[in-house]
């Protein structure tokens, strides 16, 4: 085993092959190590996220290194048959790459049972292994911007089915009407790690498809509607949602087995503070809004708190009188009062909590909206009425708090501490030096998935070729072929295929979530890149 640093609370275990990876995963699930919070398996690696308060890095490495990875992983008795119409736009190209006919590609693809090795990329996306050994094709040189849901595809030795429309670089050989992900199903992911899978050519067999399980029909998205407000209870009506206003809480950890990342508030400290000021539990849902423009009208008497970015906050009474009100303290709103958030002067995301909490329906145990996976409540829209639950007995509204003084601005460079790894050695020494020495500007293509950065000189790689997909952590600085980094944030995919040169330290993730478009970023490495080899 080789242990690669990822962050102050995560490491990547590199093994010889997929069999060893699955054996280690099975061992850690069967006999857990205290402090491990999440395991994300991939082709030859296992991402281990842990609590530093419960487990030291060196102790964890020693404990994992002692595990036996020679045992074969057990396969499930569950067999999932996936009917496929082999009409994919890359089928002829795949046949040409392999030197066989399209008909022979179909025969080989349907001639073997597969096993779901691991999940990732998107909810319900299973990486399938065990097919015909000749079906080994590279990803497309230029990924597509949109691959339809239900596309059956190949990449390397893996097969997979896209659960939703998304960008992707796999070779498409067919389509299936089966829904890989359905939030109304238990569990929502059709393919679970260890399940056996068999592809069936619909052209050769008469197969009945349940329309309720179709990827083309029924529920179009993965969202659930907001709970309806109680007719007599307090509520907030959305007069204007601003650029993007979502429900967010502290996320849904522990769902990696279904390909679902934690997501949650981009500035978790601000989300907790808003709830604290409103007298709520730390994990209650807040409204997270980007920049200015959000206007909320109180229906009945409510108490709210606004934290996060620094910017104007205006209250307008039902009689039409307006005056500025402070952030970071409880605000009593009377029936008809309108609260308006202006353009921030520092930071970019604000958090609004209401005393009692918002009556919004959780999805997989959380009210967080994952914009990449499309899991969670929908974004608020003009006219939405968000119910506020009654405050629990004994809830105490918190005293006013101080606004953080280090919010990112356009006027000063934003410095982020970075832990080098796990793939720092895939880059030239000059590129590693350049990451810290050069300023990087946040581009308009940035969002909750990640911050796209642009620097004068791109980062050059020392290792060519494709990196097998591996787990990625929040804060990962992934470098695509352009050499311009992408800083992964709350809604990033669980796995990625580009090397990660470093990872923003956990104590600076909230700051990263507040960086406005156009700001300049500098990275400050906390230490040198130091992989650890397990003793033989």
KOLVEXKE-759392 format. One record per residue (C-alpha): residue number from 1; residue in three letters; x, y, z. Coordinates in steps of 0.001 Angstrom, whole numbers. Layout:
N
   nr  rest        X        Y        Z
  NUM   Ala        X        Y        Z
...
//
This chain:
536
   nr  rest        X        Y        Z
    1   Unk        0        0        0
    2   Unk      935     3610     -596
    3   Unk     -654     6342     1512
    4   Unk    -1118     9724     -123
    5   Unk    -2064    12848     1841
    6   Unk    -5336    14466      764
    7   Unk    -6075    16894     3576
    8   Unk    -5759    17275     7318
    9   Unk    -8770    14952     7645
   10   Unk    -8376    12623     4656
   11   Unk    -5893    10277     2980
   12   Unk    -5847     8187     -169
   13   Unk    -4766     4545       -4
   14   Unk    -3236     3422    -3306
   15   Unk    -3257     -322    -4027
   16   Unk    -2190    -2612    -6866
   17   Unk    -5599    -3189    -8420
   18   Unk    -9365    -3123    -7979
   19   Unk    -9467    -6499    -6185
   20   Unk    -7183    -5219    -3426
   21   Unk    -9196    -2000    -3166
   22   Unk   -12452    -3900    -2693
   23   Unk   -10816    -6276     -210
   24   Unk    -9612    -3339     1897
   25   Unk   -13033    -1690     1670
   26   Unk   -14728    -4893     2830
   27   Unk   -12247    -5228     5709
   28   Unk   -12815    -1665     6933
   29   Unk   -16579    -2058     6732
   30   Unk   -16512    -5409     8499
   31   Unk   -14131    -4250    11246
   32   Unk   -14265     -423    11346
   33   Unk   -11477     1772    12688
   34   Unk   -12592     4430    15159
   35   Unk   -12729     7910    13658
   36   Unk   -13258     6935    10008
   37   Unk   -16303     8814     8690
   38   Unk   -16455     8012     4967
   39   Unk   -14914     5571     2495
   40   Unk   -14915     6237    -1241
   41   Unk   -13527     3323    -3305
   42   Unk   -12301     3677    -6875
   43   Unk   -10321     1706    -9439
   44   Unk    -7048     1394    -7463
   45   Unk    -7569     3698    -4498
   46   Unk    -9637     4143    -1363
   47   Unk   -10339     7657      -85
   48   Unk   -10521     7616     3723
   49   Unk   -12060    10615     5494
   50   Unk   -11585    10694     9265
   51   Unk   -11958    12863    12365
   52   Unk    -8533    14190    13424
   53   Unk    -9830    14507    16984
   54   Unk   -10386    10742    17077
   55   Unk    -7549     9451    14889
   56   Unk    -4036    10634    14028
   57   Unk    -2799    10314    10435
   58   Unk      212     8143    11370
   59   Unk    -1862     5855    13596
   60   Unk    -4489     5427    10893
   61   Unk    -1846     4553     8291
   62   Unk     -392     1910    10602
   63   Unk    -3807      385    11299
   64   Unk    -4835      239     7629
   65   Unk    -1463    -1161     6547
   66   Unk    -2040    -4218     8723
   67   Unk    -5233    -5187     6883
   68   Unk    -5250    -8249     4632
   69   Unk    -6076    -7299     1041
   70   Unk    -5637   -10743     -493
   71   Unk    -9202   -11972       48
   72   Unk   -11601   -11724    -2881
   73   Unk   -14561    -9423    -2338
   74   Unk   -17892   -11193    -1960
   75   Unk   -20460   -10759    -4716
   76   Unk   -24098   -10164    -3937
   77   Unk   -26806   -12648    -4914
   78   Unk   -28779    -9766    -6440
   79   Unk   -28829    -9775   -10247
   80   Unk   -30052    -6693   -12126
   81   Unk   -30901    -7129   -15804
   82   Unk   -30591    -3937   -17843
   83   Unk   -32344    -3933   -21228
   84   Unk   -30334    -1968   -23798
   85   Unk   -31083     -634   -27239
   86   Unk   -27643     -675   -28826
   87   Unk   -27953     2521   -30824
   88   Unk   -25189     4589   -29209
   89   Unk   -23465     7247   -31291
   90   Unk   -20025     5835   -30418
   91   Unk   -20828     2178   -31180
   92   Unk   -19245     2233   -34640
   93   Unk   -16160     4053   -33344
   94   Unk   -15753     1553   -30484
   95   Unk   -15993    -1302   -32996
   96   Unk   -13338      334   -35152
   97   Unk   -11028      857   -32146
   98   Unk   -11341    -2838   -31273
   99   Unk   -11114    -4064   -34870
  100   Unk   -14473    -5866   -34742
  101   Unk   -18002    -5269   -36029
  102   Unk   -20660    -3340   -34050
  103   Unk   -22633    -6595   -33789
  104   Unk   -19639    -8266   -32145
  105   Unk   -19341    -5367   -29654
  106   Unk   -22969    -6006   -28635
  107   Unk   -22396    -9766   -28406
  108   Unk   -19392    -9291   -26112
  109   Unk   -21116    -6630   -23995
  110   Unk   -24127    -8876   -23361
  111   Unk   -22102   -12092   -23031
  112   Unk   -20796   -11619   -19477
  113   Unk   -22132   -10755   -16030
  114   Unk   -20736    -7604   -14452
  115   Unk   -20247    -6587   -10831
  116   Unk   -20834    -3126    -9380
  117   Unk   -17342    -2396    -8083
  118   Unk   -18053     1063    -6666
  119   Unk   -20213     4125    -7232
  120   Unk   -19435     7763    -7862
  121   Unk   -19493    10595   -10396
  122   Unk   -23267    11004    -9923
  123   Unk   -25976     9450    -7698
  124   Unk   -26758     5972    -8973
  125   Unk   -23727     5752   -11293
  126   Unk   -22112     2340   -10842
  127   Unk   -18670     1410   -12150
  128   Unk   -19189    -2095   -13574
  129   Unk   -16362    -4612   -13954
  130   Unk   -16071    -8187   -15221
  131   Unk   -17048    -7819   -18866
  132   Unk   -15281    -9253   -21895
  133   Unk   -11550    -8498   -21505
  134   Unk   -11328    -7025   -25018
  135   Unk   -13771    -4212   -24144
  136   Unk   -11070    -1780   -23098
  137   Unk   -11462     1597   -24792
  138   Unk   -10178     5070   -23873
  139   Unk   -12369     7973   -22892
  140   Unk   -13233    10431   -25626
  141   Unk   -10510    12994   -26331
  142   Unk   -13096    15772   -25915
  143   Unk   -15868    15101   -23358
  144   Unk   -19440    15848   -24378
  145   Unk   -21207    18705   -22620
  146   Unk   -24393    16631   -22280
  147   Unk   -24969    12884   -22273
  148   Unk   -28641    11817   -21981
  149   Unk   -29918     9893   -18978
  150   Unk   -29906     6142   -19555
  151   Unk   -26845     6170   -21831
  152   Unk   -24878     2911   -21621
  153   Unk   -21186     3614   -22008
  154   Unk   -17631     2253   -21836
  155   Unk   -14388     3747   -20500
  156   Unk   -11241     1720   -19954
  157   Unk   -12373    -1676   -18691
  158   Unk   -15496     -239   -17041
  159   Unk   -19103     -191   -18185
  160   Unk   -21665     2222   -16770
  161   Unk   -25084     3793   -17198
  162   Unk   -25563     7552   -16852
  163   Unk   -28372     8059   -14294
  164   Unk   -29111    11626   -15426
  165   Unk   -28209    14010   -18205
  166   Unk   -24714    15290   -17513
  167   Unk   -21354    16044   -19123
  168   Unk   -19124    13041   -19677
  169   Unk   -16320    11516   -21692
  170   Unk   -17316     7844   -21838
  171   Unk   -18017     6065   -25147
  172   Unk   -21789     5689   -25644
  173   Unk   -22864     2356   -27135
  174   Unk   -26564     2257   -26252
  175   Unk   -29485     3423   -24121
  176   Unk   -31713     1886   -21478
  177   Unk   -35142     3013   -20256
  178   Unk   -34431     1826   -16701
  179   Unk   -33983     4538   -14068
  180   Unk   -30642     4101   -12319
  181   Unk   -31735     6586    -9656
  182   Unk   -35239     7159    -8272
  183   Unk   -35682     9075    -5021
  184   Unk   -39046     7339    -4480
  185   Unk   -37374     3924    -4520
  186   Unk   -35703     2298    -1510
  187   Unk   -32806     2466    -1935
  188   Unk   -32874     5147    -4648
  189   Unk   -29834     3705    -6475
  190   Unk   -30749      674    -8584
  191   Unk   -27125     -500    -8625
  192   Unk   -25458    -1102    -5265
  193   Unk   -21804    -2121    -4740
  194   Unk   -21487    -5890    -5103
  195   Unk   -24649    -6346    -7194
  196   Unk   -24365    -8446   -10347
  197   Unk   -25475    -6854   -13614
  198   Unk   -26394    -8363   -16978
  199   Unk   -27000    -6303   -20119
  200   Unk   -29731    -7624   -22459
  201   Unk   -30131    -6604   -26088
  202   Unk   -33777    -5565   -26586
  203   Unk   -33444    -6264   -30314
  204   Unk   -33101    -9997   -29662
  205   Unk   -35555   -10439   -26752
  206   Unk   -39084    -9289   -26046
  207   Unk   -38654    -7376   -22785
  208   Unk   -41441    -5590   -20916
  209   Unk   -40386    -2327   -19291
  210   Unk   -42111     -920   -16220
  211   Unk   -42851     2722   -17165
  212   Unk   -42583     3710   -13516
  213   Unk   -38920     2753   -13549
  214   Unk   -38162     4502   -16823
  215   Unk   -35435     7095   -17006
  216   Unk   -37475     8901   -19644
  217   Unk   -40758     9160   -17804
  218   Unk   -42184     9984   -14419
  219   Unk   -40121    12274   -12229
  220   Unk   -37902    14432   -14437
  221   Unk   -35607    15710   -11715
  222   Unk   -34339    14428    -8416
  223   Unk   -35898    17199    -6342
  224   Unk   -38813    16982    -3965
  225   Unk   -41310    19815    -3465
  226   Unk   -41215    22053     -435
  227   Unk   -43642    21306     2362
  228   Unk   -46804    23405     2169
  229   Unk   -47128    26062     4851
  230   Unk   -49673    25627     7599
  231   Unk   -52538    28016     6772
  232   Unk   -52415    29611    10229
  233   Unk   -48665    29523    10894
  234   Unk   -45958    32104    10140
  235   Unk   -44162    31994     6822
  236   Unk   -41826    33905     4540
  237   Unk   -42952    34717     1010
  238   Unk   -40301    35043    -1698
  239   Unk   -40847    38310    -3559
  240   Unk   -37549    38007    -5445
  241   Unk   -35121    35044    -5220
  242   Unk   -32018    36891    -6360
  243   Unk   -29408    35085    -8441
  244   Unk   -29754    31713    -6693
  245   Unk   -31369    30919    -3355
  246   Unk   -31277    27345    -2094
  247   Unk   -32045    25441     1076
  248   Unk   -28836    24283     2734
  249   Unk   -27888    22644     6020
  250   Unk   -24800    20725     7151
  251   Unk   -25251    18136     4389
  252   Unk   -25836    14405     4038
  253   Unk   -22589    12541     4852
  254   Unk   -22533     8744     4716
  255   Unk   -24227     8344     1320
  256   Unk   -21094     7599     -723
  257   Unk   -22295     4026    -1316
  258   Unk   -25033     5459    -3547
  259   Unk   -22725     7938    -5256
  260   Unk   -24076    10885    -3270
  261   Unk   -21701    13467    -1790
  262   Unk   -22378    15407     1404
  263   Unk   -23110    18787     -238
  264   Unk   -24435    21319     2334
  265   Unk   -23741    24977     3064
  266   Unk   -20726    26524     1353
  267   Unk   -19993    28528     4520
  268   Unk   -20887    26089     7271
  269   Unk   -19851    28435    10092
  270   Unk   -22206    31135     8798
  271   Unk   -25043    28598     8486
  272   Unk   -24519    27458    12077
  273   Unk   -24339    31068    13280
  274   Unk   -27621    32002    11598
  275   Unk   -29354    29095    13319
  276   Unk   -27710    29936    16636
  277   Unk   -28913    33536    16419
  278   Unk   -32442    32376    15573
  279   Unk   -32511    29860    18436
  280   Unk   -32437    26767    16197
  281   Unk   -30393    23585    16191
  282   Unk   -27092    23940    14325
  283   Unk   -28157    21486    11624
  284   Unk   -31444    23154    10691
  285   Unk   -31950    24351     7133
  286   Unk   -31113    27914     6139
  287   Unk   -31664    29806     2928
  288   Unk   -28339    30287     1130
  289   Unk   -28370    33138    -1375
  290   Unk   -25661    34383    -3763
  291   Unk   -24913    38110    -3988
  292   Unk   -27900    40444    -3562
  293   Unk   -31479    40556    -4754
  294   Unk   -33293    38279    -2296
  295   Unk   -36491    39892     -927
  296   Unk   -38615    38107     1671
  297   Unk   -41968    39223     3088
  298   Unk   -43068    38051     6511
  299   Unk   -46497    36443     6777
  300   Unk   -47340    36768    10432
  301   Unk   -44707    37628    13027
  302   Unk   -41332    35946    12565
  303   Unk   -37793    36186    13911
  304   Unk   -34930    35806    11433
  305   Unk   -31142    36153    11374
  306   Unk   -28867    36933     8421
  307   Unk   -25169    35970     8420
  308   Unk   -22418    35247     5914
  309   Unk   -21498    37956     3421
  310   Unk   -21227    41618     4440
  311   Unk   -23692    43843     2625
  312   Unk   -26686    46145     3039
  313   Unk   -29793    44754     4680
  314   Unk   -33005    46768     4493
  315   Unk   -36319    46330     6273
  316   Unk   -39465    47898     4823
  317   Unk   -42602    47925     6968
  318   Unk   -46094    47195     5704
  319   Unk   -46706    50958     5883
  320   Unk   -43856    51574     3414
  321   Unk   -41179    53006     5752
  322   Unk   -37635    51642     5126
  323   Unk   -34485    51597     7229
  324   Unk   -31202    49634     7369
  325   Unk   -30949    46752     9841
  326   Unk   -27834    44864    11004
  327   Unk   -26718    41387    10119
  328   Unk   -25467    38871    12690
  329   Unk   -28265    39491    15193
  330   Unk   -31899    38375    15597
  331   Unk   -34430    40504    13718
  332   Unk   -38122    40608    14621
  333   Unk   -40349    40919    11546
  334   Unk   -43978    41971    11791
  335   Unk   -46689    40808     9410
  336   Unk   -46068    42434     6024
  337   Unk   -42455    43488     6687
  338   Unk   -40097    43010     3726
  339   Unk   -36431    42105     4239
  340   Unk   -34127    42884     1285
  341   Unk   -30503    41803      839
  342   Unk   -28271    44122    -1194
  343   Unk   -25076    43459    -3141
  344   Unk   -22301    42309     -756
  345   Unk   -19165    44371     -253
  346   Unk   -17300    41340     1134
  347   Unk   -18051    37665      626
  348   Unk   -20721    36432    -1733
  349   Unk   -23107    34079      129
  350   Unk   -25596    35027     2843
  351   Unk   -27549    32720     5144
  352   Unk   -31052    33354     6472
  353   Unk   -32493    31343     9371
  354   Unk   -35984    31678    10840
  355   Unk   -36811    30948    14463
  356   Unk   -38370    27462    14588
  357   Unk   -36791    26397    11295
  358   Unk   -38150    26156     7752
  359   Unk   -40769    23486     7059
  360   Unk   -38962    21935     4112
  361   Unk   -39001    18232     3274
  362   Unk   -35608    16495     3649
  363   Unk   -34173    14231      951
  364   Unk   -31979    11353     2167
  365   Unk   -31973    12852     5630
  366   Unk   -30945    16387     4663
  367   Unk   -32491    19577     3309
  368   Unk   -29291    20447     1421
  369   Unk   -29650    21056    -2311
  370   Unk   -26889    19410    -4350
  371   Unk   -26852    21310    -7636
  372   Unk   -24652    18776    -9466
  373   Unk   -26496    15657    -8363
  374   Unk   -29898    17406    -8373
  375   Unk   -30725    15961    -4976
  376   Unk   -32690    18046    -2490
  377   Unk   -35412    20687    -2463
  378   Unk   -35725    22949    -5501
  379   Unk   -34390    26499    -5572
  380   Unk   -36907    29035    -4336
  381   Unk   -38884    30955    -6954
  382   Unk   -40904    34200    -6932
  383   Unk   -44155    33677    -5083
  384   Unk   -42994    30670    -3051
  385   Unk   -44293    30672      513
  386   Unk   -41917    28948     2917
  387   Unk   -43567    27825     6138
  388   Unk   -41817    28395     9466
  389   Unk   -42223    25751    12131
  390   Unk   -43215    26675    15704
  391   Unk   -40196    27301    17906
  392   Unk   -39492    24349    20236
  393   Unk   -40072    24857    23933
  394   Unk   -36972    26269    25612
  395   Unk   -35359    27581    22396
  396   Unk   -33269    30662    23131
  397   Unk   -32561    33361    20571
  398   Unk   -28817    34042    20536
  399   Unk   -27166    37392    21276
  400   Unk   -25681    39489    18468
  401   Unk   -22337    38275    17090
  402   Unk   -19452    40025    15368
  403   Unk   -19130    39956    11591
  404   Unk   -15990    38014    10520
  405   Unk   -13262    40444     9533
  406   Unk   -11541    38295     6906
  407   Unk   -14287    37860     4302
  408   Unk   -12920    37701      730
  409   Unk   -13108    40865    -1370
  410   Unk   -12133    42006    -4860
  411   Unk    -9627    44458    -3401
  412   Unk    -7183    42015    -1757
  413   Unk    -5742    38606    -2631
  414   Unk    -7534    35734     -902
  415   Unk    -4987    33421      721
  416   Unk    -5979    29777     1187
  417   Unk    -3912    27210     3115
  418   Unk    -3297    24080     1041
  419   Unk    -2197    20523     1824
  420   Unk     -164    19161    -1148
  421   Unk    -1411    15854    -2569
  422   Unk    -2547    13310    -3431
  423   Unk    -1125    13657    -6976
  424   Unk     1432    16429    -6535
  425   Unk     4071    14135    -8058
  426   Unk     2099    14084   -11340
  427   Unk     3271    17679   -11898
  428   Unk     6652    19186   -12695
  429   Unk     8574    20841    -9843
  430   Unk     8047    24144   -11659
  431   Unk     4274    23620   -11653
  432   Unk     4249    22786    -7934
  433   Unk     6181    25977    -7248
  434   Unk     3931    27957    -9600
  435   Unk      765    26856    -7770
  436   Unk     1889    28836    -4704
  437   Unk     3812    31626    -6436
  438   Unk     1220    32659    -9020
  439   Unk    -2037    34562    -8508
  440   Unk    -5183    32831    -9779
  441   Unk    -8345    34696   -10744
  442   Unk   -11856    33325   -10115
  443   Unk   -13708    33072   -13445
  444   Unk   -17472    33548   -14055
  445   Unk   -17813    29799   -14704
  446   Unk   -17584    29185   -10940
  447   Unk   -20481    27811    -8874
  448   Unk   -21255    25475    -5968
  449   Unk   -19536    22581    -7774
  450   Unk   -16228    24388    -7964
  451   Unk   -14259    27556    -8545
  452   Unk   -12639    27696   -11972
  453   Unk    -9347    29547   -11793
  454   Unk    -7277    31230   -14468
  455   Unk    -3575    31950   -14163
  456   Unk    -1057    33520   -16519
  457   Unk      911    30259   -16785
  458   Unk     -903    26876   -16742
  459   Unk      327    24006   -14569
  460   Unk     2381    21459   -16497
  461   Unk     2220    17742   -15786
  462   Unk     5188    15449   -15376
  463   Unk     3115    12283   -15833
  464   Unk     1199    11840   -19078
  465   Unk    -1765     9561   -19681
  466   Unk    -5077     9022   -17936
  467   Unk    -5498     8789   -14192
  468   Unk    -8010     6091   -13189
  469   Unk   -11011     7653   -11442
  470   Unk   -10453     8142    -7724
  471   Unk   -12228     9751    -4802
  472   Unk   -12051    13524    -4435
  473   Unk   -12484    15598    -1290
  474   Unk   -14096    18982     -818
  475   Unk   -11348    21544    -1399
  476   Unk    -9491    19400    -3959
  477   Unk    -7567    21425    -6567
  478   Unk    -8037    19333    -9690
  479   Unk    -6046    20152   -12813
  480   Unk    -7582    19277   -16219
  481   Unk    -5518    19116   -19431
  482   Unk    -5771    22914   -19824
  483   Unk    -3520    23323   -16781
  484   Unk    -5974    25810   -15249
  485   Unk    -7085    24498   -11807
  486   Unk   -10607    23837   -10557
  487   Unk   -11172    24121    -6800
  488   Unk   -13875    21621    -5805
  489   Unk   -16530    22931    -3419
  490   Unk   -19600    21493    -1686
  491   Unk   -21371    19986    -4731
  492   Unk   -18326    18360    -6355
  493   Unk   -18499    14787    -7750
  494   Unk   -17383    11973    -5450
  495   Unk   -14839    10727    -7976
  496   Unk   -12745    12401   -10643
  497   Unk   -10304    11448   -13366
  498   Unk    -7919    14416   -13367
  499   Unk    -4958    14633   -10956
  500   Unk    -5351    16670    -7772
  501   Unk    -2268    18759    -6993
  502   Unk    -3430    19831    -3519
  503   Unk    -6409    20401    -1278
  504   Unk    -7571    23513      572
  505   Unk    -7229    22918     4318
  506   Unk   -10535    22338     6169
  507   Unk   -10197    25563     8180
  508   Unk   -10269    27605     4948
  509   Unk   -13162    25856     3164
  510   Unk   -15722    28363     4490
  511   Unk   -13528    31195     3207
  512   Unk   -13316    29497     -198
  513   Unk   -17112    29343     -311
  514   Unk   -17281    33130       71
  515   Unk   -14874    34102    -2747
  516   Unk   -16585    36364    -5319
  517   Unk   -16151    36061    -9071
  518   Unk   -13215    38194   -10215
  519   Unk   -11270    37877    -6953
  520   Unk    -7601    36843    -6932
  521   Unk    -6508    33742    -5011
  522   Unk    -3124    32693    -3672
  523   Unk    -2359    29224    -2307
  524   Unk     -174    28739      764
  525   Unk     1189    25157     1112
  526   Unk     1291    24049     4748
  527   Unk     3998    21440     4169
  528   Unk     5834    19462     1508
  529   Unk     4222    16555     -336
  530   Unk     5108    13398     1590
  531   Unk     3551    10071      540
  532   Unk     3996     7169     2957
  533   Unk     4910     3643     1916
  534   Unk     3504      857     4073
  535   Unk     6096    -1394     5643
  536   Unk     6194    -4823     3977
//
